Amino acid sequence: MTARRTPAAYFDDMYAGAEDPWSFETRWYEQRKHDLTVACLPRRRYRSAFEPGCSTGVLTRRLAARCDRLLAVDLAAAPVTRARQRLSDLAHVRVERMQVPDEWPAATDVPFDLVVLSELGYYLDDAGLDLLTARTVDSLAPGGTLVAVHWRPAVAEHVRGGDDVHRLLDDVDGLVRTVRHEEADFLLDVFVRVPPPARSVAQAEGLR
């Protein structure tokens, strides 16, 4: 089968039909998933974070409370505008329009010690996902955190399933998985860039 990726026009059409097409702002499922995503972060605070595919910035605002600096990007104009409005009171957050992984943050923005891939990987073909993971690992500081969270059931507009995204991330050199939260609806994994060796939260706190 010919490799493909979800076209940009799909996202433009979705946001043309609704300001919040996936109900990030109102649906309990999304609110709970975002709570779990932030709760799984192994560090209390991050120096510099990157969130590609930020949509309207609902999760971004929660991440911002744990970061000194946060760059959030999306490929569609409408959600970027909405995210900028939502986050306009947070001087340490920057929202840009960017088509990852073909486009990537400038060298002055990296390295990041946190990258969050939320509901993004299943839109990419093999080459796109390989490029996304390679650029993510290259942009992570040693010991940095990668969080991946993806919907599991099949969706016609997705190139692959969420399970496939996480299975591929498990095999990436330089990443060690330290957390897995699994439900029928979604997977949430936390990876650490090695070396240095990955440590648990208790180990980092000196408890063992």
Solvent accessible surface area in square Angstrom, and as a share of the most:
residue,aa,sasa,rsa
1,M,223,1.00
2,T,118,0.69
3,A,63,0.49
4,R,111,0.41
5,R,75,0.27
6,T,11,0.06
7,P,86,0.54
8,A,42,0.33
9,A,61,0.47
10,Y,39,0.15
11,F,21,0.09
12,D,66,0.34
13,D,100,0.52
14,M,59,0.26
15,Y,19,0.07
16,A,90,0.70
17,G,70,0.67
18,A,45,0.35
19,E,117,0.52
20,D,29,0.15
21,P,31,0.20
22,W,64,0.23
23,S,26,0.16
24,F,27,0.11
25,E,60,0.27
26,T,106,0.62
27,R,121,0.44
28,W,167,0.58
29,Y,49,0.18
30,E,13,0.06
31,Q,55,0.24
32,R,83,0.30
33,K,2,0.01
34,H,7,0.03
35,D,69,0.36
36,L,44,0.22
37,T,0,0.00
38,V,22,0.13
39,A,80,0.62
40,C,27,0.16
41,L,9,0.04
42,P,36,0.22
43,R,85,0.31
44,R,209,0.76
45,R,116,0.42
46,Y,1,0.00
47,R,110,0.40
48,S,1,0.01
49,A,1,0.01
50,F,1,0.00
51,E,4,0.02
52,P,0,0.00
53,G,26,0.25
54,C,6,0.04
55,S,12,0.08
56,T,1,0.01
57,G,0,0.00
58,V,23,0.13
59,L,8,0.04
60,T,0,0.00
61,R,94,0.34
62,R,74,0.27
63,L,0,0.00
64,A,2,0.02
65,A,75,0.58
66,R,53,0.19
67,C,0,0.00
68,D,76,0.39
69,R,101,0.37
70,L,2,0.01
71,L,6,0.03
72,A,0,0.00
73,V,0,0.00
74,D,15,0.08
75,L,45,0.23
76,A,1,0.01
77,A,46,0.36
78,A,54,0.42
79,P,0,0.00
80,V,4,0.03
81,T,72,0.42
82,R,55,0.20
83,A,0,0.00
84,R,123,0.45
85,Q,110,0.49
86,R,52,0.19
87,L,5,0.03
88,S,92,0.60
89,D,99,0.51
90,L,40,0.20
91,A,111,0.86
92,H,60,0.27
93,V,19,0.11
94,R,97,0.35
95,V,11,0.07
96,E,50,0.23
97,R,139,0.51
98,M,21,0.10
99,Q,71,0.32
100,V,12,0.07
101,P,0,0.00
102,D,76,0.39
103,E,91,0.41
104,W,44,0.15
105,P,10,0.07
106,A,60,0.47
107,A,87,0.67
108,T,124,0.72
109,D,18,0.10
110,V,48,0.27
111,P,66,0.42
112,F,2,0.01
113,D,10,0.05
114,L,0,0.00
115,V,0,0.00
116,V,1,0.00
117,L,2,0.01
118,S,12,0.08
119,E,29,0.13
120,L,20,0.10
121,G,1,0.01
122,Y,8,0.03
123,Y,22,0.08
124,L,10,0.05
125,D,15,0.08
126,D,86,0.45
127,A,69,0.54
128,G,0,0.00
129,L,3,0.02
130,D,89,0.46
131,L,62,0.31
132,L,0,0.00
133,T,13,0.07
134,A,51,0.39
135,R,78,0.29
136,T,0,0.00
137,V,16,0.09
138,D,114,0.59
139,S,7,0.05
140,L,3,0.01
141,A,19,0.15
142,P,96,0.60
143,G,16,0.15
144,G,0,0.00
145,T,1,0.01
146,L,1,0.00
147,V,0,0.00
148,A,0,0.00
149,V,0,0.00
150,H,0,0.00
151,W,80,0.28
152,R,61,0.22
153,P,54,0.34
154,A,103,0.80
155,V,49,0.28
156,A,94,0.73
157,E,73,0.33
158,H,21,0.09
159,V,32,0.18
160,R,32,0.12
161,G,30,0.28
162,G,0,0.00
163,D,50,0.26
164,D,33,0.17
165,V,1,0.00
166,H,0,0.00
167,R,139,0.51
168,L,69,0.34
169,L,1,0.01
170,D,56,0.29
171,D,111,0.57
172,V,35,0.20
173,D,131,0.68
174,G,24,0.23
175,L,15,0.08
176,V,66,0.38
177,R,96,0.35
178,T,55,0.32
179,V,50,0.29
180,R,93,0.34
181,H,51,0.23
182,E,98,0.44
183,E,41,0.19
184,A,89,0.69
185,D,54,0.28
186,F,0,0.00
187,L,5,0.02
188,L,0,0.00
189,D,0,0.00
190,V,0,0.00
191,F,2,0.01
192,V,15,0.09
193,R,60,0.22
194,V,31,0.18
195,P,108,0.68
196,P,69,0.43
197,P,110,0.69
198,A,33,0.26
199,R,152,0.55
200,S,41,0.26
201,V,82,0.47
202,A,33,0.25
203,Q,59,0.26
204,A,60,0.46
205,E,121,0.54
206,G,62,0.60
207,L,139,0.69
208,R,189,0.69
